[in-house]
Amino acid sequence: MLIENLRPGAMERMGLGWETLHERNPRLIYASITGFGRTGPLAGRTAFDIIAQATGGTMAGNGAPDRPPGVFFGDLGSGAHAAIGIFAALRARDRTGRGQLVDISMQDVMYYHNFWAFSEKANAPVKDEMAGIIGRDIEHLLTDRDHPMPFWNSYRTADGYVAVVALTDKQWNALLEIVGRPDLVSDERFSNFIARIQNAEEGCAVLEPWMAGRTSVEVIDSLSARDIPCGKVQEFSELHGDEQLSARGMHERLDHPRLGAIDVPGNPIRLSDTPGRHETPAPDAGQHTDDILRSVLGMSDQEVAALRKLI
């Protein structure tokens, strides 16, 4: 198996392209992750995470088309899909005896995960009708930073922010009771889901002062007691000490031969019979290149040396 994430054409220039290696080893599974894939008019264009998120619509879908994304989802998601593709190719090889090319486009992956793009396309025939009913465009209903929804929002507290979701009537009415406004349960402005959308600004104004006057822990304790989904918007430093993540084994420490003890994230895939954990740290760049060229491709020391001269 070979996995590469170089700019388009780099492997071919080194004599390690898919066609060359597949001819030499028909069982080889060759995974290639590029910005736009190996086909189409943009196949030769170089890209990074932000480019994939921009062209795949993720930045627009998050309501931040003018700002770089805060999570490198294009890189991480594409790697995960490459792994899934490799597993599929391995299963196919079990049946056919032949390997194949796994072609991953970062833009494809971002579009595949773009819920708002699919929603906008599916709702296109009734978009204007729905906007007339609720009084606003539904495309960014829950992600409009300038016009947030009171039942799907991140509220400032005395020491940070808490994300709150109160979509059902039961959750919303309980929330009004918690903030000391049970009189609004029967108010027509908030009597149903559509009404709460139409009066979103007033709804936020009801909740914001109560949230701001309490700590995040106080808000979470009060809402959780009534089974209202909520969670603290945690800073990076808080994540590293999060009890739930620790209990799940997501905080690991490994010994690196050059850097010493290093903290790494645990394995998010949980298996009941064969739970995995990291045994070794990530290798340095090129640490295993010579070993792979010799053991997998059968190259001699002289051939490896000659190849290095081409880099």
C-alpha positions in Angstrom: 0.0 0.0 0.0 1.2 3.5 -0.8 -0.3 6.8 0.4 0.8 10.1 -1.1 -0.3 13.7 -0.6 2.1 15.6 -2.8 1.3 18.2 -5.4 -0.1 16.8 -8.7 2.6 15.3 -10.9 5.3 15.0 -8.2 5.1 11.2 -7.9 5.2 10.8 -11.7 8.3 13.0 -12.0 10.0 10.6 -9.5 9.0 7.6 -11.4 6.5 6.5 -8.7 3.2 7.3 -10.5 0.2 5.0 -10.2 0.6 3.5 -13.7 4.3 2.7 -13.2 3.9 1.1 -9.8 0.7 -0.7 -10.6 2.3 -2.4 -13.6 5.2 -3.5 -11.4 2.9 -4.7 -8.6 -0.7 -5.3 -9.6 -1.7 -5.9 -6.0 -0.6 -2.4 -4.9 -3.3 -0.2 -3.4 -2.3 3.4 -4.2 -4.0 6.2 -2.3 -3.7 9.7 -3.7 -5.0 12.8 -1.8 -4.9 16.0 -3.8 -6.8 19.3 -3.8 -9.1 18.5 -6.8 -8.5 14.9 -7.5 -6.8 13.3 -10.6 -9.6 14.1 -13.1 -11.4 17.2 -14.2 -10.2 20.6 -15.4 -8.6 21.5 -12.1 -6.8 18.2 -11.5 -3.4 19.8 -11.9 -4.0 22.7 -9.5 -2.3 22.8 -6.1 -4.4 23.3 -3.0 -4.4 23.4 0.7 -7.0 23.0 3.4 -8.4 26.5 3.1 -8.7 26.2 -0.7 -10.7 22.9 -0.3 -13.0 24.5 2.2 -13.5 27.5 0.1 -14.2 25.7 -3.2 -16.3 23.0 -1.5 -18.6 25.6 0.0 -17.8 24.9 3.7 -16.6 28.5 4.4 -19.8 29.9 3.0 -21.9 27.3 4.7 -20.4 28.3 8.1 -21.3 31.9 7.4 -17.6 33.0 7.3 -16.7 33.3 3.6 -14.3 36.2 4.4 -12.3 34.4 7.1 -10.0 31.4 7.2 -11.6 28.3 8.8 -10.6 27.6 12.4 -10.6 23.8 11.9 -8.5 22.1 9.2 -11.5 20.0 8.2 -10.4 19.7 4.6 -7.2 18.0 5.6 -8.6 15.8 8.4 -11.8 14.8 6.6 -9.9 13.9 3.4 -7.5 11.7 5.3 -10.4 9.9 7.0 -12.1 9.3 3.6 -8.8 8.0 2.2 -8.6 5.5 5.0 -12.2 4.3 4.2 -11.3 4.0 0.6 -8.2 2.0 1.4 -10.3 -0.4 3.5 -12.8 -0.8 0.6 -9.9 -1.5 -1.8 -8.4 -4.1 0.5 -11.8 -5.9 0.6 -12.0 -5.8 -3.2 -8.4 -7.1 -3.4 -9.4 -10.0 -1.2 -11.9 -11.0 -4.0 -10.0 -10.1 -7.1 -6.4 -10.2 -6.1 -5.8 -6.8 -7.7 -5.0 -3.5 -6.1 -6.4 -0.2 -7.3 -6.1 3.6 -7.2 -7.9 5.4 -4.4 -8.4 8.9 -5.8 -9.4 11.5 -3.1 -10.2 15.1 -3.9 -10.3 17.4 -0.9 -12.9 19.5 -2.7 -15.1 16.4 -3.2 -14.9 15.6 0.5 -15.9 19.2 1.5 -18.8 19.2 -0.9 -19.9 15.7 0.4 -20.1 17.1 4.0 -21.8 20.4 3.0 -25.2 19.9 4.5 -26.3 23.5 3.6 -25.4 23.0 -0.1 -27.6 19.9 -0.3 -30.4 21.6 1.7 -30.3 24.7 -0.5 -30.6 22.6 -3.6 -33.3 20.4 -2.2 -35.3 23.3 -1.0 -34.9 25.4 -4.1 -38.5 24.7 -5.5 -40.1 25.9 -2.2 -37.4 28.4 -1.1 -39.5 31.5 -1.8 -42.6 30.0 -0.3 -40.7 29.0 2.9 -39.1 32.5 3.2 -42.6 34.0 3.0 -43.9 31.8 5.8 -41.0 32.4 8.2 -40.1 35.9 7.2 -36.4 35.2 6.3 -34.2 33.2 4.0 -33.9 29.6 5.1 -30.4 29.0 3.5 -28.5 30.1 6.6 -31.3 30.0 9.1 -29.2 28.5 11.9 -25.8 30.0 11.0 -26.6 33.6 10.4 -24.2 35.4 12.8 -26.0 38.7 12.5 -29.5 37.2 13.2 -29.1 34.2 15.6 -31.9 31.9 16.6 -32.8 32.0 20.3 -33.3 28.2 20.4 -30.0 27.4 18.6 -27.3 29.8 19.8 -24.1 30.4 21.7 -24.8 32.8 24.6 -22.2 34.9 26.5 -22.0 34.0 30.2 -20.1 35.7 33.0 -17.0 33.8 32.1 -17.3 32.5 28.6 -20.0 31.1 26.2 -22.5 28.2 26.4 -24.1 26.6 23.4 -27.8 26.0 23.9 -30.4 24.1 21.8 -34.1 24.2 22.7 -35.8 23.1 19.5 -38.9 21.4 20.9 -41.8 23.2 22.6 -41.0 21.3 25.8 -37.4 22.4 25.8 -38.2 26.0 24.9 -40.9 26.4 27.6 -38.6 24.9 30.2 -35.9 27.4 29.1 -38.3 30.3 29.6 -39.2 29.0 33.1 -35.5 28.7 34.0 -34.8 32.3 33.0 -37.7 33.5 35.1 -40.1 34.2 32.3 -42.9 31.6 32.5 -45.3 34.3 31.5 -43.9 34.1 27.9 -44.8 30.4 27.5 -48.3 31.4 26.2 -47.0 34.5 24.4 -48.0 34.3 20.7 -44.5 35.5 19.7 -43.0 32.3 21.0 -45.9 29.9 20.9 -44.5 27.6 18.2 -41.4 27.0 16.2 -42.3 29.3 13.3 -43.2 32.1 15.6 -39.9 31.8 17.4 -38.1 32.2 14.1 -40.2 35.2 13.2 -39.4 36.8 16.6 -35.8 35.6 17.0 -34.4 39.0 18.0 -37.0 39.3 20.8 -36.3 35.7 21.9 -32.6 36.3 22.2 -33.2 39.5 24.2 -35.2 37.5 26.7 -32.5 34.9 27.3 -29.3 37.0 27.0 -29.4 38.9 30.3 -30.0 35.7 32.4 -27.1 34.0 30.7 -24.8 36.9 31.1 -25.4 37.1 34.8 -24.3 33.6 35.5 -21.2 31.5 35.1 -21.0 28.8 32.4 -21.2 26.1 35.0 -24.3 27.7 36.6 -26.0 27.9 33.2 -25.1 24.3 32.3 -26.3 23.0 35.6 -29.6 24.8 35.4 -30.3 23.7 31.8 -29.1 20.1 32.2 -31.4 19.7 35.2 -34.3 20.3 32.8 -32.8 18.1 30.1 -32.0 21.0 27.7 -29.0 20.3 25.5 -26.1 22.6 26.3 -22.4 22.7 26.5 -19.5 25.1 27.3 -17.7 26.6 24.4 -14.3 25.4 25.5 -11.0 27.1 24.9 -8.1 25.0 23.7 -6.6 24.9 27.2 -9.8 23.6 28.6 -10.0 20.8 26.0 -6.7 19.4 27.1 -8.1 18.9 30.7 -11.6 17.8 29.7 -12.7 15.0 32.0 -14.9 13.3 29.3 -12.1 13.3 26.8 -9.7 11.9 29.4 -12.2 9.2 30.3 -12.5 8.2 26.7 -8.7 7.9 26.3 -8.3 10.9 24.1 -5.4 12.3 26.0 -2.3 10.2 25.4 1.4 10.7 26.0 4.1 9.1 24.0 7.9 9.0 24.1 9.5 10.6 21.1 13.2 9.6 20.4 14.0 13.2 19.6 11.5 15.4 21.5 11.0 13.3 24.6 7.5 12.9 26.1 4.8 14.4 23.8 1.0 14.7 24.2 -1.1 13.3 21.4 -4.8 12.9 20.8 -6.1 9.4 21.3 -7.8 7.1 18.8 -11.4 8.2 18.3 -12.4 4.8 16.9 -13.5 2.5 19.7 -13.7 -1.3 19.2 -15.0 -3.5 21.9 -12.7 -6.5 21.3 -9.6 -4.8 19.9 -9.4 -1.3 21.4 -6.6 0.6 19.7 -4.0 3.0 21.1 -0.9 4.6 19.7 2.2 2.7 20.4 4.7 4.9 18.6 4.8 8.7 17.8 4.5 10.0 14.3 7.8 9.5 12.3 10.0 12.4 11.2 9.6 13.4 7.6 11.1 10.6 5.4 12.1 8.5 8.4 10.9 5.3 6.8 11.3 6.1 3.2 14.3 3.9 2.5 12.8 1.0 4.4 9.6 1.2 2.4 11.4 1.5 -0.9 13.5 -1.6 -0.1 10.9 -3.8 1.6 7.8 -2.9 -0.5 9.2 -2.0 -3.9 12.2 -4.3 -3.7 14.7 -1.5 -4.6 18.4 -2.0 -4.0 20.6 0.5 -2.1 21.9 1.7 -5.4 18.4 2.3 -6.8 17.4 4.2 -3.6 20.5 6.4 -3.8 19.8 7.1 -7.5 16.2 8.0 -6.7 17.3 10.4 -3.9 19.4 12.3 -6.5 16.1 13.1 -8.4 14.5 14.8 -5.3 
